[in-house]
Amino acid sequence: MAGAAAGTDPAGERGRTARIAPVLAGVAALVCALGWLQKQPCASAKFDFIKTTKHACYTDVYPLYYVRGLSDGKIPYFDSFTGSDIHHVEYPVLSGGFMQLAAWLVKPFGVDARGMAFYNVTALLLAVLAIVAVLATAYAAGRRSLRAGLMVALSPSLLLTAYINWDLLAVALSALALAAWSARRPALAGAMLGLAIAAKFYPLLFLGPLVLLCVRAGQWRAMGRMLAGTAGAWLAVNVPVMVFAWDGWVEFYSFSQKRGIDWGSIFFFLQDHGLSGLASDTDGLNLAGTGTFLVLAAGIAVLALAAPRRPRLPQLMFLVLVAFMLPNKVWSPQYVLWLLPLAVLARPKIPAFVVWQVGEIIYFFGIWWYLMSVSLQVPGADLPSTLSAVAHLGAPEGGISHDVYVIALLARFLTVLAMAVLVVWDVLRPSGDIVRTGGEDDPAGGVLDGAEDVVSLRRWRGARHLAAQAT
């Protein structure tokens, strides 16, 4: 069969990844160790907030051990806590389970040492997940497995943001789902994806590209097995908590609905440029963000079915995730980890990747230095003063001004947008896609790799044209 011949060899991919796995794991472990060292100036001060902003080494892990009741032996979702508008752990259940696992592991430590032990144990577990994500991404990359793995492992974003929150759990599970799909194991891929959705909301978006591309290739059975695996794994993790701790389970969803404009969101910029009303109108904010995403998602769906050649799976997954993030009301620094494996698989070209990473670095330091000026209630440094401080390898005294922070925000927003535009350009012009010009079709595509088109707008229009000619 011509389509099968064009596909990649799963056995060959497994052998290639196995040979380079020690190198990739070692590099990823080294970068994770450097990321842990980057947090030590703040760890030595027990993550005092002003010090964390000055040294750009903030983490949610240490403070939430106390604020979310883990230090008092409270179980996420089943036990509530007081002292804030949030009364239960505000993460999906698998992330809460991950937090509880670390809390159990540090029980042998003394009471005064448990907080720091909780951070260190969590960091170690997250480092293991980072290695898993690197290896899974390399596996899904086909012939470019070494390049893809090194691009993820050596990225500044991994070093700087790995330990801010628990996002690497969903990132690793999503990467495993993509690796399983590339190995033509759709049920296992679905199960990994269901677990990823149980850890974080964003992997739910990947169902759209999978369904669209399966429809275009006529891979109905694989699509069904993938969807069944996703639903089964998600329900297996969530139903027990839903049944026995409904109020705790629903906290994540109600909290997400009620959140206002947060740091990093483009709405943070737009509220000063004609959309100030959204700051106090949560319903309007949700409508604007969701509506914009749905419009972009519809455009991606058209692209999936109308492109001259079926888009590669990582390309569509990257685009739909960018479409979700650009108009989102929340865009935390560690969200770059969501994009990292997909960006490498969608467009494994170094120059644009480096530019994007520079944009993320600018924002990473920008947000912490801006929060320092907000916390100290001082104006913050202007752009020349900020650049002078950076040139001398230091932080601006008193943080940065609002205007400088906006520059950092737009640097990240525009570089992510530019990456998405380049991916769209590759989809519309497959001859410029570095993966396909190397002789492969869709290494991460699994059953889609080398498959014939069954449903597409071009075929539909061609059939109509032939029918009109016959008439």
C-alpha positions as CSV (number, residue, x, y, z in Angstrom):
1,M,0.0,0.0,0.0
2,A,1.5,3.3,-1.1
3,G,0.4,5.2,2.1
4,A,2.0,2.6,4.4
5,A,5.2,2.7,2.4
6,A,5.4,6.4,2.9
7,G,5.1,6.2,6.6
8,T,7.9,5.9,9.2
9,D,9.0,2.6,10.7
10,P,8.0,2.5,14.4
11,A,10.6,-0.2,15.2
12,G,13.3,2.0,13.7
13,E,12.1,5.0,15.8
14,R,12.2,2.9,19.0
15,G,15.7,1.8,18.2
16,R,16.9,5.3,17.4
17,T,15.4,6.7,20.6
18,A,16.8,3.9,22.7
19,R,20.3,4.6,21.4
20,I,20.2,8.4,22.2
21,A,18.1,8.1,25.3
22,P,21.0,8.1,27.8
23,V,22.4,11.3,26.1
24,L,19.0,13.1,26.2
25,A,18.2,12.0,29.7
26,G,21.6,13.2,30.9
27,V,21.3,16.6,29.3
28,A,17.8,17.0,30.6
29,A,18.9,16.0,34.1
30,L,21.7,18.5,33.9
31,V,19.4,21.4,32.9
32,C,16.9,20.4,35.6
33,A,19.8,20.5,38.1
34,L,20.7,24.0,36.9
35,G,17.1,25.0,37.2
36,W,17.1,23.8,40.8
37,L,20.3,25.8,41.5
38,Q,18.6,28.9,39.9
39,K,16.0,28.7,42.7
40,Q,18.5,28.4,45.5
41,P,18.9,32.1,46.3
42,C,15.2,32.1,47.1
43,A,15.2,28.7,48.8
44,S,17.8,29.9,51.2
45,A,15.5,32.7,52.2
46,K,12.5,30.4,52.4
47,F,11.1,32.0,49.2
48,D,10.5,35.4,50.7
49,F,8.4,37.1,48.0
50,I,10.6,40.2,47.5
51,K,13.7,38.1,47.2
52,T,12.0,35.8,44.8
53,T,11.0,38.6,42.5
54,K,14.4,40.3,42.7
55,H,16.2,37.0,41.8
56,A,13.5,35.7,39.5
57,C,13.3,32.4,41.3
58,Y,9.7,32.3,42.5
59,T,7.8,29.0,42.9
60,D,4.2,28.2,43.9
61,V,5.3,24.9,45.4
62,Y,6.7,26.0,48.7
63,P,4.0,28.6,49.7
64,L,1.1,26.4,48.5
65,Y,2.3,23.6,50.8
66,Y,1.2,25.8,53.7
67,V,-1.6,27.9,52.1
68,R,-3.5,24.9,50.7
69,G,-3.4,23.0,54.0
70,L,-1.0,20.2,53.1
71,S,1.3,21.2,56.0
72,D,-1.7,20.5,58.3
73,G,-2.4,17.1,56.8
74,K,-5.4,18.2,54.8
75,I,-6.3,16.0,51.8
76,P,-6.9,17.9,48.5
77,Y,-10.6,18.1,47.5
78,F,-11.7,16.1,50.6
79,D,-10.7,18.8,53.1
80,S,-11.3,22.5,52.9
81,F,-9.2,25.3,54.3
82,T,-9.9,28.9,55.4
83,G,-8.2,32.2,54.9
84,S,-8.9,33.0,51.2
85,D,-11.6,33.0,48.6
86,I,-10.4,29.5,47.6
87,H,-11.5,26.7,49.9
88,H,-10.1,23.6,48.1
89,V,-7.1,22.9,46.0
90,E,-7.8,24.7,42.7
91,Y,-6.2,22.2,40.3
92,P,-7.6,19.2,38.4
93,V,-7.5,16.0,40.5
94,L,-4.3,14.4,39.2
95,S,-2.3,17.5,40.0
96,G,-3.9,17.5,43.5
97,G,-2.9,13.8,43.8
98,F,0.6,14.7,42.8
99,M,0.8,17.3,45.6
100,Q,-0.6,14.8,48.1
101,L,2.1,12.2,47.1
102,A,4.8,14.7,47.8
103,A,3.2,15.6,51.1
104,W,3.2,12.0,52.1
105,L,6.8,11.5,51.1
106,V,8.0,14.3,53.4
107,K,6.2,13.1,56.5
108,P,9.4,11.5,58.0
109,F,11.0,15.0,58.1
110,G,10.7,17.3,61.1
111,V,7.8,19.8,61.1
112,D,10.1,22.8,60.5
113,A,11.9,21.0,57.6
114,R,8.9,19.7,55.8
115,G,8.1,22.8,53.7
116,M,11.6,22.9,52.1
117,A,11.5,19.1,51.8
118,F,8.2,19.3,50.0
119,Y,9.7,21.7,47.5
120,N,12.8,19.6,47.0
121,V,10.9,16.3,46.6
122,T,8.5,18.0,44.2
123,A,11.4,19.4,42.2
124,L,12.9,15.9,42.0
125,L,9.7,14.4,40.7
126,L,9.2,17.2,38.2
127,A,12.7,16.7,37.0
128,V,11.9,13.0,36.3
129,L,8.8,14.2,34.4
130,A,10.9,16.6,32.4
131,I,13.2,13.8,31.3
132,V,10.1,11.7,30.3
133,A,8.8,14.6,28.3
134,V,12.2,15.0,26.5
135,L,12.4,11.3,25.6
136,A,8.7,11.1,24.5
137,T,9.2,14.1,22.3
138,A,12.3,12.6,20.8
139,Y,10.5,9.4,20.1
140,A,7.7,11.2,18.3
141,A,10.1,13.2,16.2
142,G,11.2,10.4,13.9
143,R,14.5,10.9,12.2
144,R,15.1,14.2,14.0
145,S,14.8,12.6,17.4
146,L,18.2,13.9,18.6
147,R,17.6,17.4,17.5
148,A,14.0,17.5,18.9
149,G,15.1,16.0,22.2
150,L,18.0,18.5,22.6
151,M,15.9,21.5,21.7
152,V,13.5,20.7,24.5
153,A,16.2,19.6,27.0
154,L,18.4,22.6,26.4
155,S,15.7,25.2,26.2
156,P,16.1,28.2,28.6
157,S,12.4,27.9,29.3
158,L,12.8,24.4,30.9
159,L,15.6,25.6,33.1
160,L,13.8,28.7,34.3
161,T,10.2,27.5,34.7
162,A,10.3,23.8,35.5
163,Y,9.7,24.2,39.2
164,I,7.3,27.2,39.3
165,N,4.2,24.9,39.4
166,W,3.1,21.3,38.7
167,D,2.7,21.8,34.9
168,L,5.3,19.3,33.9
169,L,2.9,16.5,35.0
170,A,0.5,17.4,32.2
171,V,3.4,18.2,29.8
172,A,4.9,14.7,30.3
173,L,1.6,12.9,30.0
174,S,0.8,14.8,26.8
175,A,4.2,14.0,25.4
176,L,3.6,10.3,26.2
177,A,0.2,10.5,24.5
178,L,1.8,11.8,21.4
179,A,4.6,9.1,21.6
180,A,2.0,6.4,21.9
181,W,0.0,7.8,19.0
182,S,3.1,7.9,16.9
183,A,3.7,4.2,17.8
184,R,0.2,3.5,16.4
185,R,-1.3,2.6,19.8
186,P,-4.4,4.9,19.8
187,A,-6.0,3.4,22.9
188,L,-2.9,3.9,25.0
189,A,-2.5,7.4,23.5
190,G,-6.1,8.2,24.6
191,A,-5.4,6.9,28.1
192,M,-2.3,9.1,28.4
193,L,-4.3,12.1,27.1
194,G,-7.1,11.4,29.5
195,L,-4.6,11.4,32.4
196,A,-3.1,14.6,31.0
197,I,-6.5,16.3,31.0
198,A,-7.0,15.1,34.6
199,A,-3.8,17.0,35.5
200,K,-4.4,20.2,33.5
201,F,-7.2,21.5,31.3
202,Y,-5.2,22.4,28.2
203,P,-4.6,18.8,26.8
204,L,-8.4,18.6,26.1
205,L,-7.7,20.9,23.2
206,F,-5.6,18.2,21.4
207,L,-8.8,16.1,20.8
208,G,-9.8,18.6,18.1
209,P,-6.7,18.1,15.9
210,L,-6.7,14.3,16.4
211,V,-10.4,14.1,15.4
212,L,-10.0,16.4,12.4
213,L,-7.0,14.6,11.0
214,C,-8.5,11.2,11.6
215,V,-11.6,12.4,9.7
216,R,-9.5,13.7,6.8
217,A,-7.6,10.4,6.6
218,G,-10.6,8.2,7.2
219,Q,-9.1,6.6,10.3
220,W,-12.4,6.1,12.1
221,R,-11.4,3.0,14.2
222,A,-8.2,4.6,15.5
223,M,-10.2,7.8,16.4
224,G,-12.8,5.7,18.3
225,R,-10.2,3.8,20.3
226,M,-8.4,7.1,21.1
227,L,-11.6,8.8,22.3
228,A,-12.6,5.7,24.3
229,G,-9.2,5.6,26.0
230,T,-9.3,9.3,26.8
231,A,-12.8,9.1,28.3
232,G,-12.0,6.0,30.3
233,A,-8.8,7.3,31.8
234,W,-10.3,10.7,32.7
235,L,-13.4,9.1,34.3
236,A,-11.4,6.6,36.2
237,V,-9.4,9.4,37.9
238,N,-12.2,11.9,38.3
239,V,-15.3,9.9,39.2
240,P,-14.2,8.9,42.7
241,V,-13.4,12.5,43.6
242,M,-16.7,13.7,42.0
243,V,-18.7,11.2,44.0
244,F,-17.1,11.6,47.4
245,A,-15.8,15.2,47.3
246,W,-17.9,17.2,44.8
247,D,-17.3,20.6,46.3
248,G,-13.5,20.0,46.1
249,W,-13.7,18.6,42.6
250,V,-15.7,21.5,41.2
251,E,-13.4,24.2,42.7
252,F,-11.0,24.2,39.7
253,Y,-13.9,24.8,37.3
254,S,-15.6,27.5,39.3
255,F,-12.3,29.2,40.1
256,S,-11.4,29.2,36.4
257,Q,-14.7,30.8,35.6
258,K,-14.5,33.5,38.2
259,R,-10.8,34.5,37.6
260,G,-10.3,38.0,36.3
261,I,-7.5,39.4,34.1
262,D,-4.2,38.1,35.3
263,W,-0.5,38.9,34.7
264,G,0.7,37.9,31.2
265,S,-2.6,38.1,29.5
266,I,-3.0,40.3,26.4
267,F,-6.1,41.7,28.2
268,F,-3.7,43.1,30.8
269,F,-2.4,45.3,28.0
270,L,-5.8,45.9,26.3
271,Q,-7.5,47.1,29.5
272,D,-5.3,50.2,29.2
273,H,-6.1,50.6,25.5
274,G,-9.9,50.8,25.2
275,L,-11.1,47.7,27.0
276,S,-10.9,48.8,30.7
277,G,-14.5,47.6,31.3
278,L,-13.4,44.0,31.0
279,A,-11.4,44.3,34.3
280,S,-14.6,44.4,36.3
281,D,-16.8,42.3,33.9
282,T,-15.8,38.7,34.3
283,D,-18.6,37.4,32.1
284,G,-17.6,39.8,29.3
285,L,-14.0,38.8,29.7
286,N,-14.9,35.1,29.5
287,L,-17.0,35.8,26.4
288,A,-14.2,37.8,24.7
289,G,-11.6,35.2,25.4
290,T,-13.7,32.2,24.5
291,G,-15.2,33.8,21.5
292,T,-11.8,34.7,20.1
293,F,-10.6,31.2,20.7
294,L,-13.6,29.7,18.9
295,V,-13.1,31.9,15.9
296,L,-9.4,30.9,15.7
297,A,-10.3,27.3,16.3
298,A,-12.8,27.4,13.4
299,G,-10.0,28.8,11.2
300,I,-7.7,26.0,12.2
301,A,-10.4,23.4,11.4
302,V,-10.8,24.9,7.9
303,L,-7.0,24.8,7.6
304,A,-7.0,21.1,8.6
305,L,-9.5,20.1,6.0
306,A,-8.5,22.5,3.2
307,A,-4.7,22.5,3.3
308,P,-3.1,21.2,0.0
309,R,-1.6,18.4,2.1
310,R,-2.9,17.1,5.3
311,P,-1.2,19.0,8.1
312,R,1.1,17.1,10.5
313,L,-0.4,16.4,13.9
314,P,2.1,18.5,16.0
315,Q,1.4,21.4,13.7
316,L,-2.3,21.4,14.4
317,M,-1.8,20.7,18.1
318,F,0.6,23.6,18.4
319,L,-1.8,26.0,16.5
320,V,-4.8,25.1,18.6
321,L,-2.8,25.6,21.8
322,V,-1.6,29.0,20.7
323,A,-5.1,29.9,19.7
324,F,-6.2,29.1,23.2
325,M,-3.3,30.9,24.9
326,L,-3.2,34.2,22.9
327,P,-6.7,35.4,24.0
328,N,-6.6,33.8,27.5
329,K,-7.2,35.8,30.6
330,V,-4.4,34.0,32.3
331,W,-0.9,33.3,30.9
332,S,1.6,32.3,33.6
333,P,5.3,32.1,32.9
334,Q,5.4,28.3,33.2
335,Y,2.8,27.9,30.4
336,V,5.7,28.0,28.0
337,L,6.2,24.4,29.0
338,W,2.9,23.5,27.4
339,L,4.1,24.7,24.0
340,L,7.7,23.5,24.2
341,P,7.4,19.9,22.9
342,L,4.9,20.8,20.3
343,A,6.9,23.8,19.0
344,V,9.9,21.6,18.5
345,L,7.9,18.9,16.6
346,A,5.8,21.4,14.6
347,R,8.8,23.4,13.4
348,P,12.2,22.1,14.3
349,K,14.1,25.1,12.9
350,I,16.6,26.7,15.2
351,P,16.5,30.4,14.3
352,A,12.8,31.0,15.0
353,F,12.9,28.8,18.0
354,V,15.8,30.9,19.5
355,V,13.9,34.1,18.8
356,W,10.8,32.7,20.6
357,Q,12.9,31.6,23.6
358,V,14.4,35.1,23.8
359,G,10.9,36.5,24.0
360,E,10.1,34.0,26.8
361,I,13.3,34.9,28.7
362,I,12.4,38.6,28.4
363,Y,8.9,38.0,29.8
364,F,10.2,35.7,32.6
365,F,12.4,38.3,34.1
366,G,9.9,41.1,33.2
367,I,7.1,39.6,35.2
368,W,9.1,39.1,38.4
369,W,10.7,42.5,38.3
370,Y,7.4,44.2,37.7
371,L,5.8,42.4,40.6
372,M,8.8,43.6,42.7
373,S,7.9,47.2,41.9
374,V,4.2,46.5,42.6
375,S,5.0,44.9,45.9
376,L,7.3,47.7,47.0
377,Q,4.8,50.3,45.6
378,V,7.5,52.2,43.7
379,P,7.4,53.3,40.1
380,G,10.1,51.0,38.9
381,A,13.0,51.5,36.4
382,D,12.4,52.9,32.9
383,L,13.7,51.1,29.8
384,P,17.2,52.7,29.7
385,S,17.7,52.0,33.4
386,T,16.5,48.4,33.0
387,L,18.8,47.7,30.1
388,S,21.7,49.2,32.1
389,A,21.0,46.9,35.0
390,V,20.8,43.9,32.8
391,A,24.0,44.8,31.0
392,H,25.6,44.7,34.5
393,L,24.0,41.3,35.2
394,G,21.8,42.7,37.9
395,A,18.1,43.4,38.6
396,P,16.8,47.0,38.4
397,E,16.6,48.5,41.8
398,G,13.0,48.5,42.8
399,G,11.9,46.5,39.8
400,I,10.6,47.8,36.4
401,S,7.9,50.2,35.4
402,H,4.5,49.3,34.0
403,D,5.6,50.5,30.5
404,V,8.7,48.2,30.6
405,Y,6.6,45.3,31.7
406,V,4.2,45.8,28.8
407,I,7.2,45.6,26.4
408,A,8.1,42.3,28.0
409,L,4.5,41.1,27.7
410,L,4.3,42.0,24.0
411,A,7.7,40.4,23.4
412,R,6.4,37.0,24.4
413,F,3.0,37.5,22.8
414,L,4.5,38.5,19.4
415,T,7.1,35.8,19.3
416,V,4.5,33.1,20.0
417,L,2.3,34.6,17.4
418,A,5.2,34.7,14.9
419,M,5.9,31.0,15.6
420,A,2.2,30.2,14.9
421,V,2.3,32.2,11.6
422,L,5.4,30.3,10.5
423,V,3.7,27.0,11.2
424,V,0.6,28.1,9.2
425,W,2.9,29.1,6.4
426,D,4.5,25.6,6.4
427,V,1.0,24.0,6.3
428,L,0.0,26.1,3.3
429,R,3.3,25.5,1.6
430,P,4.4,21.9,2.5
431,S,7.5,22.2,0.3
432,G,9.0,24.5,3.0
433,D,8.2,22.1,5.9
434,I,11.7,20.9,7.0
435,V,10.2,17.6,8.2
436,R,8.6,16.7,4.9
437,T,11.4,18.0,2.8
438,G,13.5,15.4,4.6
439,G,11.5,12.6,3.1
440,E,9.0,11.9,6.0
441,D,5.3,12.6,6.1
442,D,4.2,12.8,9.7
443,P,6.5,11.0,12.1
444,A,4.2,11.8,15.1
445,G,1.1,11.0,13.1
446,G,0.9,7.3,13.8
447,V,-1.9,5.9,11.6
448,L,-2.0,9.2,9.9
449,D,1.6,8.9,8.7
450,G,1.5,8.2,5.0
451,A,-2.3,7.7,4.9
452,E,-4.4,8.7,1.9
453,D,-6.9,11.6,2.1
454,V,-10.5,10.5,2.4
455,V,-12.2,13.7,3.4
456,S,-11.0,17.1,2.5
457,L,-12.4,20.3,1.1
458,R,-10.2,20.1,-1.9
459,R,-11.5,16.6,-2.8
460,W,-15.1,17.7,-2.2
461,R,-14.6,20.8,-4.4
462,G,-12.9,18.6,-7.0
463,A,-15.8,16.1,-6.9
464,R,-18.3,18.9,-7.4
465,H,-16.3,20.3,-10.3
466,L,-16.3,16.9,-12.0
467,A,-20.0,16.4,-11.4
468,A,-20.7,19.8,-12.9
469,Q,-18.6,19.0,-16.0
470,A,-20.4,15.6,-16.4
471,T,-23.7,17.4,-16.2
